[in-house]
Amino acid sequence: MDPALKPFHCPLERADAVCRAVDLIRGQPHWHVVGFDSVHGSIHAVHVSLIWRFVDDVKLHFDRADQGCVVNAQSKSRFTFLTLGRNTRNLRAIGKLLRAQLR
């Protein structure tokens, strides 16, 4: 499995990590936060493609860990099973952003 797609450890407490991640995602072009729950550690975001406006749902889960939390993400296209690698690119982009900024 691609290391960029694996869950990763975040040193922040779960609620803090969720709130910071929401702010980071909202600042990205073509990304929108649909909803989040900082108490239970979840974010539902969508990525909208530039040309065809396809929508992919991206769900992030922040599980408690001994020191901080573990972030896990899933991406799924709403319109087709043929994603042409878009789900993988969504996960790489969101993972890169959060790994770099959630410290």
N, C-alpha and C positions, 0 to 999 in steps of 0.2 A: 504494500500500500504506500502511496505517495505520503511522505512525512508531513507535507503541508496540509493534508486532509485529516490527520489524526487529531483527536482531542488534545488540548494543551492545558498546562497548569498556569493559573493566574494568581499572583500573590495577594490580590485584593480580596476583601470579604465579598461574599456573593452579591449583596445589595448594592455595594459601591461599584462593583464590576459591571453589573447590569446597567446602572444609571450612566456610567461613563461610556459603555458600549453604545447605548441609545444615542447619546450626543454625537459620538463618532460616526455612527451609521447615518444619522440625519444630515451630516455634513458632506456626505458622498453623493456625487451626481448619479442619477438613475436609481437611487435607493430611497425607500420610504419605510418608516417604522409604522406597522399596523397596530401593534399593541405590545405591552410588556408588563411583567409582574416581577418587581424587584424582591418581593418576599419569597416567592417560589422559584425565582431564578430562571425566567424565560423571556425571550424576545421573539416576536414574529415580525419579520421584515419582508419586503418584496424588492426584487430587482426588475426594472422594466427596460427591455432592450431598446436601443436607440432607434433602429429603423422600423422594425415590424411591431414594436410595442408589446412583445410577448412578456408575460408576467411569470416570474419564478418566485415561489414562496421559499423563504429561508427561515428556518427555526433554529434558534440558539438556546441551549440549555446550560445553565451554570450550576453544577453540582458541588456541594460543600466538600472541602478537603481539609486535611489537618491544618495547613497554613494557606488559606485562601480558598480557591475554587478551581474546578476543572471545567473547561469550556468545550462543548461539543456542538457541532452544527450539522444541519441537514438542508439540502436544497432539492426542490421538486418543481418541475414545470407544470403550469396549470393547463396548457393547451395541447401538448403533444408528448408522446413517449420519445420522440426523436429530438434530443436536445442539442445535438452537434457539439457536445462538450461544455455547454453553457453552465450546467449545474456544477461541474468541476471547477470552472473558472470563477463562479460565484463563491464557492467555498475557499478557493485559494485567495481571492481578493479580500474576503471578510476575515479570513484567518491571518493574512499578512498584516492587515490594518490593526486587528485586535492584539496580536502578538507584540507588535511594535509599540502600541500605545497603552496597553493595560499593564502597567508596572507599578 
